[in-house]
Amino acid sequence: MTRASLTRLAVAGAAVVGAAALTMGTAAASPAPQAGKPDKKPGPSVSVRLLTINDLHGNLEPPTGSSSRILDPNGANTDTDGSLTGIAGAKYSIAGGASYLAAHLKQLRDANTLLVGAGDLIGASPLLSAAYHDEPTVALLDKLGLATSSAGNHEFDEGIDELNRIMNGGCHPVDGCSPAGKWKGTNFDYLGANVLKESNGDYALPPFYVKQINGVKIGFIGLVTQTTPNIVTAAGIKGLQFTEEVAAANKVSKYLDKHGVKAQVVLVHEGDNITPNQDPSSCPVVPGNGSRIAKGLDPQIDLVISGHSHQAYVCKVKDPAGQDRVYTQGSSFGRAITQIDFRVDRKTKDVIRSSVVAKNNVVTRTVTPDADTEAYIKTWQDRVSTVANKPIGKITANIGRGSNVGETPLGDLIADAQLEATKNGGNAEIALMNPGGVRTDLTYAQSGSEGDGVVTYGEAFQVQPFNNLMQVVTLTGAQLKELLEQQIWTVDPATGGITQRILQPSSSLTYTFDTTKPVGSRVSDIKINGTAVTDTQQIRVAANNFLIGGGDGFTVFTKGTDLWSGPLDIDAFVAYMGAHSPIAPPVAGRINLIR
């Protein structure tokens, strides 16, 4: 029997209990030891080092553009005008890439080290990994020695059955086996203490994982943001219930404590944003759901390792008993490794809080990349190259997300492609695209190219990596206004920062959005192809299935009728690029934004 099988047997008792009770056999309380070498001179306490990653999103190759940069007090680069980091004069490093991640991990490991994750390690991945349902990424995580991770919302992109396949093995039910052969599964489990089956309240994933190091047990409790149903397609979370994080963790914490696991760590895929123009190492978090969870968890829980917001911070918060509790996050895309060192008292079996020291290590590219990992990635690059390098069209200049505020050129282009793909069959009149689904820019001169504006399939896939289905529903004119009123635009009076979620419209739709007016009365002058929309008018509206299911809080979509399903969003984009090349950046003006 494999180690993974033993681990799953160990948590099986907890994984199948109902929501109202937590019972488990003795195997779960005392899993088979899997620790490194014991301390050379055993004393009253044991050293433990955690190395943590989050939001890798299948980025095996080094990320590019803004996704490759991270604020770094020791960085070699200076942002002279603040255009890259928002902090003029700030230092930053070019970071990330699995071969560099592996090299830094080797440097940071000692005999008492565990590597753990805080979710979104897969999903929304570049083509290299996504083409094979992220098997290349999870296989590499096994090679790197990942012990466990909380599930993230993107781990549910293809549903719980697919997530179980990733952990347990077997070839994909539709696409079959990858070029590597039959998938064997992982040597680690994704955890979800607040993910329950709707049918009976049982845990859908193991709620915790216990690791023994030099005679002391470390318990890891996994959580995913309870907002997952709002940010994942309806199909991805079908049959699942996502409960409030603190209550779910505290229930498991009490069980672990009762069974002798006193040293406890929460891995939670939820986090905070940071205040602009401050050094991330100074804990400049804007308190949000991440802080709420970190402060509210049971005092028995010693550390909180977070994800989801793609920020880098190391903080201390007060737990309900007034004790300091370290709360961290390590950026995204493999650009940082959070290192947490602490000691566990052999007598009390608990973490000595005063011993906890945490920092974020930037995964710089100034080290020699790990040769084995580079060779591994090269194998998958060769396998996917035929698909990834295929030209699909041309652009005349960069087409990007701009400042990603309001209407953007790339958002407009995608909406136009989606409208064209859904006119025949779906009878779509307008299309709307969620800005969060536009993951990177289209660049005229890609790295190593001659600057001829050629766009490859791989580049297009990086823009839209979700494989969402295009759908069309009928809304009334009044419902369309209600939908557009659900868009968000707020300004922080202290920092001037803008929080916004503006749907990207096809060229057939124009309207005015006045941010100076009260919510509910901001939208006016809605027109389709120049004709004013009436409240009773029946309008065929195209969007991806994430939005149609009410994603990102656009619940009006769920009121739509006469649902029609069409091609994948990436296929719509590729077809449009081929039919209209060369494509110039669309001219803004579809939204008359008043602010």
N, C-alpha and C positions, 0 to 999 in steps of 0.2 A: 504494500500500500504506500502511496506517495505521501510526502509531507503535507501537500495540500489537502489530501483526503483526510489525514489525521486531524488537521486543523478544522476542517468542516465538520467532522464528527464531534470535535470538542465543543463547537458552538451550536450544534444541531438542536440541543435541548432548548436553548434560548431562542433560536431562530423560528421555532414553530409554536411558541406559546402565544396565547391571546394577548390583546392589548391591555387587559385588566390585570394580568398576573404574569410574573416572570419566574419560571421554574427551569431547572437545568440539572443534568447529571453531574457527578463529581468530575468527569473528564474535562468539563469546561472550566472549572475552577482551577484545575492544575494541568494545563496542556503540556505536551512533551517539551522539555527544555530545548531551546534553539539558540542559545546564547554564544557569545564569543568566549575567548579565554578568560578564566577568572583572574581577579586582581592578584598580582604576584605576592603582595603582603596583605592578606585579608585583614581588615580592621573593623571598626564599628559601623562603617558605611561603605556603600558600593558606588562606584562612578558609573554614570550613564551619559552617553552622548546621543542625542537625536539629531539627525539630518532630515530636513523636511523640504518637500517641493509641493507646488500646487499649480493648477491651471496650465499644465504643459500643453494641452490641446494637440497632442501628436506632433509637436514640432521637433522632428528628428534632425532635419537640416537646420543650419543656423538661420534664425528669422532675419528678415531684412527690413529696411526703412525704419519708421518710428518704432516698430515692434522689436527692433534689435537694440534699442537704446535704453539705458537705465541710469538714473541719478546715482552718482558714485563720488563721494568726497575724495577718493584717490584716483579718479578717472583721468585719462590722458587727454580727453577732449573737453573743450569749453564751448558752451552755448552762448554766443556773444549777444544775441538779441532776444533770447527766451523763446524762439519759435519752435524749438524742439522739445523743451522740457517745461516751458512756462516760467523758468527762472533764469533771467539774464545773468550771465557770468557763472552759472552753475557748472559743475564738473559732471561729466557722464562717461560711461564706458559702452563700447559695443559688446554685447553679451549674448549668450545663448548658443544652442546647438548641442545635440546629444553627445557628440564626441568630446566636446569641452566639458559638458556636465559630468561625464564619466571620469575625465581627468581630475576635475576638482573634487569629486567624491572620493577618489582614491587618496588624494592629499589630506582630506579632512577626516577620514575614518581612523578609528583606533579599535582596540580589542573589544570595547564595550559599546559599539555603535549600532543603532538601528536607523534604517531609512524608512520613512513613512510619508504618506501623501494626504492632501486635503481636497481631493476631488478635481474633476474636469481634467484628468490626465489624458483622456481621450474625448473625442467628439469635437466638432468644428475644427477638424484637423486638415492640414495640407494634403494634397492628393497622394503623396508618397505613402501615407498611412491610411487615409480614408478609402483609397481604392480597394483595400483589403480589410475593410471593417475594423481598422485599428489593430489588427493582429501584430503588425510590425512593432508598434509602440509598446503594447503590453508584454510582448516577448522580450523586448529590450529592458523594460522595467524589471522583469524577472532576472535578467543577466546582471542588472545593477544591484540586485538584492533587496528590492522593495519588500518590506514586511507586511504592510497593510496600508489601506487608504480609505478615507470616507468616500462615499459616492458623491459625485457632483451632479448638477442638473443635466449636464451634457452626457453623462454616462447613461441617461435614460432616453437619448435621442432616438434610438431604435427600439426602445421598449425593454421591459424587464426580462423577457425571454432571451433577447440578444445579449443582455448583460450577463445573464446566467450562462449562456453559451461561451462568452468570453472567459468566464471563470472556470467553467467545467469542461470545456472542450467540445469538439465536433465541428464539422464544416458548416458553412453558412447555408441555411435552408433554401435560398434562392440562387446565390452566386456560386455555391459549391466551395471546394477547397482552394486555397491560395496556391501560388507556385511553390510554397514551402511544404506543401502536403497537408495531411490531416492535422487540424488544430488540436493541440494537446491540453489546452487550458492554461491557467496561471498557477503559480506557487503562492499567490497571495489572494486575499479576499477583499472585496469592497464591502464596507460597513454602512449600515443605515438604521440606527436605532429609532428613527422617527419615520421610517418607511414601512407601512403596513398594507396587508392585503385587504381590499374593501370587502371581500366576501366573508371573511371570518375574523379579521383583526389580528391575524398572525403576522409575525415579522416577515417581510419579503426578502430581507437580506440579514446576514448576521449582524447583531447589534454591537458586538464588541469583539476584541481580540486580546489575548493575554500572552505576553512574552516573559520568559524567565531569564534573568541575568544574574549569574553568581549567587543564586539562592534567593533572589528577590523577584517578585512578580510586578510587571508593569502592565496595566490595563489600558487599552485604547478604546474609546467610545466614538463611533462614527455618526455624524449628522450631515444632512443636506438641507439647504434652505427650504423652509416651508412654502416659499413662493414658487417652487418648482412647477406646479400645475399652470402657473401664469406665464412661464417662460419656456416651456417645452411643448411640443405638439401634443394634441389630445391623445393620439395613438401611442405616443411614447410613455404616457403615464396611465394608460388604461388599466383599470383594475387595482390602482394603487391609491393610498391615502398618505398624505404628508402632514404629520402632526407638528405641533409647536415644539421647538427644539429643546428649550430648557427643561420642560417637564419630562420629555422623552429621555434626555441624558440623565437627569436626576434619578429616574426610576432604575436605570441600569447601574448608576453609580452606587446606589444603596445595595443592590444585589452583589456587586463586586466586593464592596466593603464587607458585607456579611460573610462572604466566602474567602476573606483573607487577602483580597487584592486592594491594598491601601494606596499605592502609588497609581494615580489615574491621570490620563491625558485625554482631552477631547480633540478630535479632528473634525472640524466643522466647515462645510462648504457654504460659508456666509461670512461676510467681512464688511469693513468700513472703507469709505473713501478718505482721502487726505486733503488737508487744506493746501491750496496752491501757495507757491513761493516760500515753502518751508522745507528744510532738510528732512526727508522721510525717516532718517535715523533718530530724529528727535520726537517720535511718536506724534506727528501732527494729524491724528485721525479726527475726522468729523464724526462724532458719536452717532451710530445708527444701529442697524440690526446686529452687526458684529459685536459692538460694545454691549448691547443689551444682553446678548447671550453670554459673553465673557464675564460680565458682572453678576448675572443671575444664577449661574450654575452652582451646584452644591459645593460647600467649602471643602469637601473631600477631594474634589477635582483640582489638580495642582497646576495644570498647564492648559492653554487653549491655543491650538494651531489652526489658523483660518485660511480661507481662500475666497474665490468668487469675484472679488472686486478688483483683482489684478494689481493691487498696491503692495508696496514693501514698507513694513513698519515693525518695530519692536516696542511693545508697550507693557506697562504694569497697570492693572486695575485692582480694585478692592473686591474681594469675594464677599458674600453675605456675612461672613464672620469677621470682616475687617482686615483679613490677611492680604498681602500682596500676591497677585497672581499674574504671571507673564502671559501675554497675549500677542501673537505674532502673525505675520503673513509675508510670503516671499515672492512678490511680483507675479510674473507669468511667463509662459513660453520658455521655461528653463533658464531664465536670466539671473536667478538667484537661488542659493541654497541657504535655508535658515538653519543655523547651528545652535542647539540648546544643550548646555552642559549642566548637570546637577548630580547630587548625591542622594542615595536612598539609605535611610537608617536601617541597619540590619535588625534591630530590636523592634522598632515600631512598624517596620516595613513601609514607611511613608517617605515621601520626598521631603528633604530638608529645604524648605522654601528659601532660606537665606543663601543657599548654595547655587541657586538657579542663575545662570548667565546665558544670555541669548544675543545673537547678532546675525545679520544677513550678510552672506558672502556672495559677492558678485561673480557670476560665471563668466569671467573675462575670456577673451580669445588670445590672450598673451601667453598662455601656457601651451605646451605641446599637446595636441589632441590625442585622445586615446586611440591607439592604432586598431585594436580589435573592434571598437565601436565604429570607427571610420569604415572598416572593411564590411561590417554588417550593413551599414547604411548604403554603401556602394552597391551591395547585392540587390537591395530593394530599389535603388535608383535605376539600375539596369533593367529590373523587372517591369518597372512602371514607365520607362522612358518612351516607349512607343506611343503610349497614350498621352503622357504629359507634354511631350515636345511637339505634338501635332499642331500646326498653325490653324487657327480658326478665323482669323481676320486681322485687320489693321486699325490703328488709331492714328490721328494726326498730331496729337499732343497728349500730355498727361491728362487722365480723367480720374479725378480723385474725390475724396470725401470732404475736401476743403477743411474747414474748421469743424466739420460735422455739426454745424449749427444751422437749423432750418433746412431749406432746400439745398441739395448738393448735386454737382454734375453727374457723379456716378450713380447716385440714387435715382435721378431722373432717367438715366440711360437704362437702368435695370427695369424700372417701371414701364418704360416704352417697350422693352423686349417682352415683358410679361403680358402687356396688352395685346401685342401682335400675336403671341402664342395662344391667346385665349379667345380671340375674336371668332374664329371658325370653330363651331361646336359649342362654345360657351357663350357666344354672343356678347362678350364683354364690351363695355363702353368706356370704362376707366379702369386703371390699375393702381394699386397702392402698395408700396414696399416699406417694410420696417427697417429703420436705419441701423439697428443692431445686427441685422443680417448681412450688412455690407462690411466685410471683414478687413479688406485692404484695398489699396489703390491700384488702378491700371497705369503702369509707368511706360512712357514712350521708349526710353532706353533702359532696358533691363540689364542687369549685371552681366558683362561679358558679351553683350550684343553689339551690333553696329548702329543701334539707334534708328532702326527702320520702322519702328512702330508695330512690329508683328506681335500679336497676342497669341499665346499658346493655350492649349486646353488646361494645362497645369496652372497657368497664371489666372485664367478665368475661374478655375475651381477654387483658388485661394480667395477670390472675391466672394464666392457663394459656396461654402463647403458643406451645407446642411442637407442637400438632397431633399429639399421640401417639394411637395407636390403643388402644382398650380391648380387653384380652384376658383370657381365663380359662383356668387350668390346674388340674389335680388334683394336690394334695399330700397325703401322709399326715399324720396328727397329729404323728408324730415329725419329719417334714420341716418342718412349720409351726413347731415349737419350734426346730429347727435354724436356720430362716430368721430368726426373731425374735432368736435368739442372735447373729446376725450384725450386729445393731444395735450402734452404737458409743456409749459414754458414758465419757469420761475427764475428769479434773480436773487442771489444772496446779497442782502444790503451791506453786509460786512466785507465781503470779498469781491463782489461784482461777478462772481461765477454764475454761469447759466446752467440750469438743469432743464433739459428739454428732450422731448420724444416726438418728433415731427415726422409723420408719414410722408414718404417720397411719392409724388404724383406723376402719372403719365401725362403726356402733353395735351391730352384731351380734357383734362380737368384744371380749372383755375378757380381761385377763391382768395378772399382776404382773411388774414388771421391777425387780429389786433391784440397784442399782448398787454396793452394798457387797460383793457376792459376786464370786467369780472369774468371768472370762469363760468361758462355756459352761455356767454353772449359775445364770444370772441370771433366767431366765424360768420362771414357774410359774403354776399355777391358770388355764390357758387354757380359756376357755369360749366357745361359740357359742350365742347366744340363751339364755344361762343354763345350758347343759348342758356338763359337763366333756368335754374332748376326749381321746380315747384315741390311743395311738401308731399303731394300725392303721387308724384311721378315715380314710375318703376324703373330702377336703374340696375343694370348688371355690372357688378363690381368684382374685379379679379384681384386676388391676393394669394400668398402662399398658405398652405394648410395650417401653419403655425398661427397666422393672424386670424384665419377663418375660424379657428378653434377658440378665439378670444385671447390669444397670446399678447403679452406686453400690456395687459389691461384694457385692450380694445374689445370690450365685451359686446358692443353693438353688433359686431360681425356675427355673433351667435344667433342674432335675430333674423339673419338672412334666410331666404327660402330658395327652393329650386336649385339645390347644390349640384354643380357640375365639376368633375375632376378632369384635369388634362395632363400635360407633360411635367417632368421635373423642372424646377426653376433653373438649374444649370443647363439643361437641354434647351430651354427657351432662350437663355442668354447666348449660348453658343450658336443657335440658329440665327438669331438676330445679328450677331457679329458677322457671320458669314454672308448674310443677305445684304448688308448695308455698308460694308467696308469700302473705303476707309471711313471711319467714324470720327467726327469732331466732337469735342466736349459740348454737351447741350447747353444752350443759353438759359440762364435762370430767369424767372419771372412767372412761373406757374403759381407760386404762392406770393401774394402781396403781403409781406410780413411787416407789420407796424410794431415798433418797439421803442 
